[in-house]
Amino acid sequence: MLRPVADEVPRHRSTRWQRLALAAICALAGGLYLWGIGGSWGNAYYSAAVKSMSQSFENFFFGSFDAAGVITVDKPPMALWVQVLSVWVFGFTRFAVLFPQVLAGVAAVFLLHCTVRRWAGEHAALLAALVLAVTPITVVINRDNNPDTLLVLLLVAAAYAMTRAVGARRPTGWLALAAFLVGCGFLTKMLQAWMVLPAFVAAYLVGSRAGWGRRVVDLAVAAGVLLVSSFWWVVATALWPAPKPYIGGSEDGSAWNLIIGYNGFGRIFGGAGNMGGGGPGAPGGDAAGGPAELPGGPGGGGGFSGTPGVLRMFNEQLAGQISWLLPLCALVLVAMVAVGVRRWRGGLPLDRERAAGWVLWGGWLVVIGLVFSFAQGTMHPYYTTMLAPAVGAVVGAGLVRFWRWYREPRGRAWLLLPVGVAITVAWAMAVVARDLSWHAWAGYAAVALGLLALIVLLVGRRGAAKSGPALALAAVLMVPTTWSAIAATSGQTGMNGTNPMAGPATGMGGPGGGGQNGLPPGPDRGDAAGQDRHGARMPGGPGGASLTDEQRRMLGYVQQQAGDLQVPLAVEGGAMSASSLILNSDVTVVGMGGFTGGDDAPSVAQLTGWKNSGQLGFVLLGGGVGPGGDGPQRPADAMRMRGNSPRQEWVERNCTEVDPAVWGGSADSSLRLYACT
């Protein structure tokens, strides 16, 4: 039976061993995040943008992907601002781009400890910090330069401010700080940052001792701060006089459209350029004889994270990234709800601060978990790192509570600790069993440790004061820690940093399978083998961060002929086809169409203006840069990238194709270079 018991009184002054334990956890996190990060550019798309942003204030402010300031990345620029500052200090190197991610990741671990300690005590705080530090998806994303690392830090800092607000006599300032930090999160990943707000508001309403009128006023002040800190950049970009960079990912070049479309409701409900999940792949090709062998819609497993639904967090793509401790979290939350109900029925007074903490972290976990589980739009596995702080807090506080119940001489609540260990180890082995060829020893070791822990906890209950908790902790964290260590030491990533994941290759979720080959080609279009009208292969997907010798010769020719122009080289096929060119040369390269190639930037009118003013040197068509994938993610973007783009038609009419022999290419080169001077 679950009985209300006194909570551990949080200590605000740690003992020496506790400080050493926290230092060791932060050092572990730093080692996992820092190991070998100079070996790659992370996400080449963002790294190329960092290089371009470092070259002018306007590029910096807008988050321009190219040095010419034509189009921005498809996110707000706050995360990239931090990386640019690092580049200004250390120079443009791989280490300089990725090092801020390491600092942010370690800071999040430290701040989570500070937050949980004020709510649930030192032991819970140390456990929470350890869980966050070794969560596999958190390790791999903190070794990359996607914006999620900074987002997690900002939201954990906001949770700290909310925790202070709940216990403060004058909470308005702390609430305003929390709102400001969430607003900074909005300028990092837009509406994704706001997903914590229901939990934050509910926690304050539950935990505050002020009257309802005071609470409403405090929340109104916080709402004002939230709106200003979230939208000041959006307003500034709207008021900025033309010419200015086109906001990538939007339909009209505005940040407003990006918020409500591609990066907003499109992620939840699908559409607006977001790939969905589930269902068979749509057929490729065009009944009218358009480009053949276009990729189909997402099929099979459904997008990067599998089919939306209540079990999404436990599927092949996501289970090894974040789900290891979710069954334990569910057990903890059910137990705490039961305790709360018993307190209420027994007429016991509400411990507001303690209850607010459970509402904050439990609400964070449940709300965001449900949104990610049922999101119909693009859902990358690394988004789930946003769950990791809540998982850590719930597990840390829950295990401490379970241990205290375990040590109680009466009732059956003591069974919750061994039950929690058993279900966690069983689930870890179930995940490992999906691919026993990939480090299955970790699963077997977890089972062995789990059995030892259960024997000690069940048989030697009174003598389990030291060995029981140690064995239990080792058992539940064995597999996720192993996966994290392997990911860190092997430099494991996915899709050249655009979709980083831990674990075996079979779990590397990508877009669903392609559709059927296209119908027979029409005149002057690609053939059914996926070749263009010149017999060359069509562009691939995201390229790597290195160049072939042929690409280097092409860039050298462009630099020699047009290096002083405003736009020496524009590349059709999206920013991913241009990122390697930007990273590996000093030539100003414009990735036409933004991330996927589907944006109307530069427009045909801009191309015409550049040509008429003599500022456009060359345009590159075809030939995806780097090893690449199998093609673009969206059929609509594929259509644009594969010869049905007004830009490409304009280039073919107004520019002259350069013989590959002139710039050092082979006769069958897939690089189609057009001179527009």
N, C-alpha and C positions, 0 to 999 in steps of 0.2 A: 504494500500500500504506500502511495506517495503521501508524505506528510510534510507540511510546511516546517522548515527549520531556519534558524538564523543564518544569514549570509555571512560569508567572509568579509570582514571589514577591510576595504581597500587601504593599502599602505601607500602613502605618497613619498616615503623615504625608503628606498630599497636597501637591502643588506648587501654586503660586499659580494657574496656569491651570486646574488641575483643580478647585480650589475655586470659581473663577469659573464654570467649566462647570456644576458642580453648582448654583450659585446661579441660573444662567440656566435650567436645567431646572426647578428649583423655581418660579422666577418664571413660566415658561411654564405649568406646571401650575396655579399660582394664578390666572393670567389666564384660562385655559380654564374653570376651575371657578367663578370669581367673576363673570365677565362677566354683567351684567344679572340676577343672581339675585333682585333685589328685585321682579322683574316678575311673580312667581307665588308661590303657596303650596307649590309642589312637590306632594307627595301630600297632598291635602286631608284625607284620613282621619287621617293621623298629625299634621298640623298642628292639626286640631281637638282631637285628644287632648292635644297639648302645651299648648294653651290651658286645657283642663280640668284637666290635671295641675298647672298652675301655681297653682291656687286652694286646694289643701289638701295636707297631708302624706300623708294616706291615698290620695288620688288620685295623688299623685306616686309613692308607693311601689308601688302596684299597677299603674300605667299605665292609669288609668281614661280611657275615651273621653269620658265625659260628666261634667259638674261635680257631678252628683248622686251619682256613685260607684256606678252601677248595673252597668256592664259594662266590662271592659278591652278594649284592643286585642288582636289575636290573635297577639301576639308578647311575649316578655319585654321589660321596659321600659328596659334599659340605654341603648340608643341614644337613646330619648326623654328619659331623664334629662339627658343632655348638652344636648339642645336646650332643655329647661326651664331649666337653669342659665343658658343664654344669654339666654333671655327674661327671667329675673329680673334680669339685668344691663342689658340693652338695651331692655327693654319688648317687648310682644307685637307684633312686626312681621314681615313676610316675610323681611327680611334677618336678623333675629335668629334665626329658626327655621332658616334654611339656612346661615348663616355657619359653624357648627361642622362642617358637611360639608366645606366648603372647607378648613378647617384640618386635618381628619382626612385628606383626600385628599392634601394637600401633605406632611403628616407621613409618610404611607405611602410616598410617593416618596423622601423623605429617608432613612427607615429601610431601605428596600430597598437603596438605595445603600450604606449602612453595612454591611448584612448581606453583600451580594455582594462588597464590597471585601475583607472579611476572608477570604473564601473564594477568590475568583478574581481579585482585583486591581482597580486603579482603573479601567482602561479598560472592563472588563466591568461594573463597578458603574455607571459613567456610562451605558452603553448600556442596562442594565436599568432604571435610573431613567427614561430617556427613553422607553422602550417603555411602561412603566406610565403615564407622564404623558399620552401621546397615544393610548392605547387607546380607541376610540370609546365602548364601553359603560361604561368607567370614567369618562370625562368626563361622560356624561349622568347617571349615578347619583350622582356627586359633586356635581351641581347639583340634586339632588332630596333628599328627607329620608327615604328608605327606610333601613333599618338596615344595608344591605350595606356602606356606606362605612366605618362604624365597625368592622364585622366584619373587613374587609380590613386596616385599620390594626392591629387587635389581633393578627391572625394573622401579619402581617409582623413585628410586634414580638416575637411568640413565636418566629418563625423566627430572629430575631437572637439571642434568648436561647439557642436550641438551638445555633446556630453557636458561640457563646461556650462553651457547655457542652462541645462536642466537643473544643475545644482547651484546656480548663482543667484544671489539676491537681486542683482540687476542684470538680467539676461540679455537685454537689448543689444549690447555691443557684441556679445558672443554670437547671437543669432545673425546679426548683420555680417559678421565675419564668415559664418558658415554659408550665408547666401552669396557673399562675394566669391568665395572659393568655388561654389557650384557654378556661378556665372563664368569663372575662368575655365571650368570644365566644359561649359557650353562652347566657349571659344576654342576648345580643343577637339571635341567631337559632337558638338551641337546637342540635339535633343537626348542623346544617350546619357548625358550628364544629369538631366532632369529626372531620370527614372528613380533616383534615390529620394526625391522630394516627398512622396507619400509616406515613406517610413520616417523621414525627418519630422514632418509636420505632426504625424501621429505620436511620435516619441515626445515631442515638446508638449503636446496637449495632455498626454498621460503624466509626464513627469513634473510639469510646472505646478508650483504651489500658489501662483498668482490667481487672482480672480479672472473670470472669463473675459471681462472687458479688457483687462491688461494683456491677456494672452492674444486677443484679437489685434490690439494695437501693436504689440511686438511682432506678430507675424506680418502685419501690414508693412511695417518698416522693413522687415527682411525681404518681403516681396518687392518693394521698391528697389532695394539694393540689388536683388537678383536680376530684375529687368534691366537696370542700368549696366551692370557688369556683364550681362549676357549679350546685350544688343548694341553697345556703343560702337563696336567695330563694324557691325552690320550697317548701322546708320552712316558711319563715316564712309564706307565704301559706296553707299548710295549717293551721298552728297559730293563725293570726290569728282572734280570736273574731268570731262573726257579730254583726251584719250586716256583710258585706264585699262588694266587687265580685265579680261573676261573671267568671271567666276566659274571655274571648272566644275562640271557636273550639273550645272543649272541649265534650264531651257531658254533663259533670256539674258544670261550674263549677270544676274543679280544674286546676292547672298540670300535675299528673302526667298527666292525660288528654291535655292539649294536647301534651305531649312525645311520647307514644307514638302519638298519633292524627294529628290534622290537621297538626301541625307536625313530626311525626316520621316514622314509617314510612309514613304516608299519602302523603308527598311522593315516596317511592321506589317504593312498590308500588301507589299509587292507593288510592281509597276514602277513608273518613274525611272526606268533604267535599271531597276533591281532585278536580279535573277531570282526566281522562286525556287521552292523545293518540292520534290516529289513528282510523280508522274513520269510518263515516258518522254523521251526526247522528241522534239518536233522535227518533222522531216526537213532536210536541207534542200537547197536548190530553189528553183523558181519555175513555175509552170509556164511562164512567158519566155523562158529561155534566158533567164538572167544568170548571174554567176553561179557556177555549179559547186557542189560539195560544200555548201555553207554549213557551219556547225548547227546542229539542232538545238532545241531548247534544253534546259537542264533535265536530265532524266535519271533513271536508276535510283541511286541513293538520294537524289534531290539536293542539288546545290553543294556548297562547301561543308555544311553541317548536317546533312541528312534531312529526312522528311520532318516537317513541323509536327509537334504533338507532345503529349505529356511525358513521353519517354525519350525525348530527343537528347537530353543530357547524358543518357546511358547508351547511346548508339555507338557504332564503330568509330565514327569520326570524333566524338566528344568525350566518350567515357574515360579514355586515358589522359585527357587534358584536365578535367575538373571534377569528375564524379566520384573520385576515390572515397571521399568522406561525406558525400551527400546522404547516404543511408543513415550514417551516424547523426548528421544534422537533423534529419527528420525525426529520429528517435528522441533527440534532445528537445526539439521544439514541442513535440507531442507531450513529453513529460512535463515541460514547464507550463504548457497550457493547462494540464491536469492539476498542477500545483496551484496555479492561479484560480482555477474554478473552486478548488477546495478552500482556499483562503477566502474567496468571496462568499461561499456558502456558509463558512464558519464565522463570518462576521469579523474576520481579522483585518487590521488596518493595512492599507496598501503601502508598500515600500516604493514610493514613486520613482526614485532614482534607479532602483534595481529594475522595476517594471519597464521604465523608459528605455533602458539598455536592451532589454529583450525585444521590445517593440522595434527599436532602431535596427538592430542587426538581424533579427528574424524577419522584419518587414523588408529590409534590403535584399535578403536572400530569396524570399518568396516572390516578391514583386518582379525583380529582375530575372530570376529564374523562369518565371512564367512568361515574361515578355520574350526572352530568348528562345524558350521552348516552342512558342507558337508563332514567332515572326515569320512572315511569308516572303519577305524580301531577302536581299543578300545577308547572309549570316556566316561570317568567318569564325572558325573555332576560337581564334585568339580573343574575340569579344568576351569570352567567358572568364577571362582574367578579372573582369569586374566583379565576379562572384567571390573571388578568392578571399578578400578581406572579411566578408561576412561569414564565409565558411570557417575561417580561422577564429573569428570572435565567438561564433556559436559553439564550435568544437572545444575551444579553450575553456569557456565558461561552463559548458555542459560537462566536460570530463571532470572538472574540479567539483562540480555539484554531484556528479555520479560517485566520485570518490568519497565525498563526505557522507552520502547515503550508504555507500558500501561499508563505511566504518561505524555506522549506527547499529546498535545491538538489536533493534526491533524492526519489524515490518519486512516487506519483500522488495522494497525499492533498491536494496543492495544488489539485486540481480541485474539491474540496468547496466552496470559497468561491464560484467562479463558478456552480457547480451550484445552490448555495443561493440565490444572487441570482436566477437564472433561474426556479426553481420558485416563489419568492415573488412575483416580478413577474407571472408567468403566472397564478398563482391570483388575485392582486389584479385583474387585467384580467378574469378569468372572473367574478368577483363584480360588477364594474362593468358588465359586458356584460348582466347580468340586467335592467338598466334604464338604457339609454344616454341616456334623456332627463334623467337626474338627474346633473349634474356629471360627465359622461363624460370631460371634459378631464383630470381627475385621473388616470384610468386611462391615457389616451394619454401624459400626461407621465411617468407611472411607466414605461411601456414604453420611451419615448425615453431616459430616464435609465438604465434597465436595459440597453438595448443599448449605450449609451456605456460603462457600467461593464464590461460583458462584453468589449467591444473592448479597453479598457485592460487588463483583467485577463488576457485570453487572449493578446493580441498584444504588449503592452508590459509583460510580467511584471516585468522588473527595474526598470522606471521607474514602477511603480504605487504607490510608497510613500505618496504623498499623495492623488493624484487618484482612484485606484482605490477605496479605502475610502470616501472622501467621496461619490463617485457611487453606490456600492453602497448606502450607508446612506440617501441621499436617495431612491433608487429603491424600496427595500423599505418605507420609512415614508411615502411620498408620499400614497397613498390614505387610510390610516387617519388620518393627521394632518389631511388635508383634511376628512374626514367629521367629525372631532372639532371642528375649527374652525367648520364650518358649524353643527353642533349647538349649540355654545356661543354663537355670535353671533346665531343665529336664534331662540334660546329653544326649540329643538325638544324636544318631549316626546311622550308617548303616553298616551292615556286619562286626561288630566288629572293626570298625575304618578303614576298607579298602575302604569303599565307603560312607563317611559321607555326609549326606543330612539333610536339614531342612524340616519341613512340615509334612503332614499326611503320614501314612504308604503307602497309595495308590500311592503316588508319589515316593516311594523308588524304583527307577529303578534298575533292576538287569539284569542278562543275560536273554535272551529270553527263552521261555518254552522249556523243554526237548523234545527229539524226542520219537519215539515209543520204546516199550520194545524190547529187542533183540530177535533174533531167538533162538531156543532151543540150549542149551549149548553143546559145544564139550567136548571131554574127558579132565578131569583134569582142566576144566575152570569153570568160575562162572555160576550160574544158572540164569533162567529168572527172578527170584525175586531179583537179585542183590546181591547174596551171593557168597562167594568164595568157593573153593573146600572143605573147612573145615566147611562150613555152617555158616560162620561169615559174617556180613555185610561188604561191601567194604568201602574204605575210604571215608570220607565226604570231604567237601570243607574247607574253612578257619575256623580254630578252634577258640575258645574263648581264653581268657588269663588266665584261671584257669584250674586246673587238677582234675580229679576224684581220689578217694581214690585208685582205682586199678592202675591208672597211677603212683601215688606216690609210691606205693609198688614196681612197676616195676622199677622205677628210683632208689629206694633205693637198690634193688638187683643189678642193673647195677653198681652203685657206689661202692658197697661192693666188687664185683667181678672184676671190670675192671677200677676203678676210676683213676688209675695212668697211663693208656695207652694214646697214642696220640689221638685215637678215641674210647672212651668208648662205644658210641652209635651212630649209623647212622640210620636215619629214611627215609624209602622210602615213596614217596607221596608228595614230595615238601617241601619247607621251611615253608609253612603255617601249615603243620602238625607238624613241629618241634618247631615253635616259642613259644608255651606255655611251652614246656619242657625246653627251654633255659631260659625263663623268671622266671620259678618257681623252678629252681634247680641250683646247681653249677656243674653239670655234663656237660662235653663237648659233645654237640649234633650236629651232622652234618645233615642238611636237604638235602637229596640227590635229585638232579635234579633242584635245585633252586626254584624260586617262585611257579611255577606250577608243578614241577616234570619232566619237559621235557628236561632240560639241561643235557649234557653228563658230569656231574661232581657230584660225583667222577665217573671216568670211571671204567670199569671192570678191566683194568690194574692197576689202583690205588688201587682198593679193593684187588686185588691179592697181590700187593706189601705190603699193610698194613698187610694182613693176614700172609704172609710169614715172615715178620719181627716181628710178634707178637704184632702189635700195634692196631689191630682192635678187639674190645671186642664183641659187640653185634650189630645186625641189627634188627630193628623193621619193620615188614610188616603189613599192614592192620590197621584198627582202626583209622580213622581220629581223631585228637586230639581236644577236646573241643566240644561244641555243633554243630559247623560247619554248612555248607549249604547242598546242595543236591549233591555236587560233584564238580569236577574240571570244569574250564570254557571251555576248549578246548577238543574236542573229541580225538585229537592226544595225549594230555597230559593224558586224562582219560585212554587211551589204555596203556600208560606207567605205570600209577598208579594202574591199575587193573590187573596186572599179565602178561603183554606182554613186560616187560622191560628186556633187557639183564642183568641189575643189579639184578633184582629179580630172574631171572633164575640162575644167578651165586650164589646168596645167598642160594637158595634151593638145589643147587648141592654141595656147599662147606662148608656150615654151618649146624648146628644141631638145630632143633627146640626145645625150652625149654618147658617142661610141665608147663602150667600155675600154677599148684599147687606148683611148686618149688619156684616161686617168689611171690606167694600170689594172683594169679589171679583165676577167676572162671573158671569152666570147659567149659563154652560157651563164653569165652572172645574173643573179636574181635582183641585183641592185640596178634600178632604172633611174639614172640621174638626168635631170632636165635642166638646161641652162635657161634662165629667165632674164638675163641682162640684155 
